[in-house]
């Protein structure tokens, strides 16, 4: 069985995980005690013990790939090398040893580059695709969700890891979307959760189990910096209630440095944000006015000017973009 399985996977195309063959003890607890026993040995035992057995008539139907390998391919290969079955089994054991090493590396890779995951979504940092062994890591990520993905599709996923837009169909109702700094895998029917939370006008507010952190404080100094996750706002324009929410289709604001109001979604598109990035973008709202798109652009209406009497510093930290 092991030799047939390995040959079948090689013919269909597989990676190291596939070459490891059938495991005697599976992760779900299934045990295969006869995996290392040949058919000849098993029949000898049954005959000597006087035990009757039932022969499945479909075992001789070579229309099935496994049967074709059993009755035709392996016997032919044995004419070239009588030990071909033993060599295939040894290959499987070597591949299993390699998989044990890869498993340790995969755990480290996952902790570093899997930004967020659930039953119906996975978000991977784009930087993780430059790591050695990423093809095997991707197989593991997808297999954990019963996504049967061919080597060809794995290669396409890795080949499209730099895509910042568009949709790529994978398998089993899953698709991949390119985001600004990550790749997002979604199951059909998944909807991006809507965020709509009131923010304290002073101090620290944590949302989504601490994945989103906002700190608001008065500042005596206005510092110009390139940190897009920090904003300095004229305090006179901040009114209760302050709300952090997901962007809505009709949201408008005046981008810093401009005079005219624009749709937030149109502005984000002009800045190169993909559709999925735009749909899950946050806006900070004071009363009904958008004062800031965290990480992107401040509203020109709340900028600090020479006439500003008090400055509010707002820091935004996003530890995981909860989908």
Secondary structure by P-SEA (a helix, b strand, c coil): caaaaaaaaaaaccccccccccccccccccccccccccaaaaaaaaaaacbbbbbcccccccccaaaaaaccaaaaaaaaccaaaaaaaaaaaaaaaaaaaaaaaaaaaaacccccccccbbbbccccccccaaaaaaaaaaaaacccccaaaaaaaaaaccccbbbbbbcccbbbbbcccbbbbbccccccbbbbbbbbcccccccccccbbbbbbbbccccccccccccccccccccccbbbbcccccbbbbcccccccccaaaaaaaacccaaaaaabbbbbccccccccccccccccccccccccbbbbbbbbbccccc
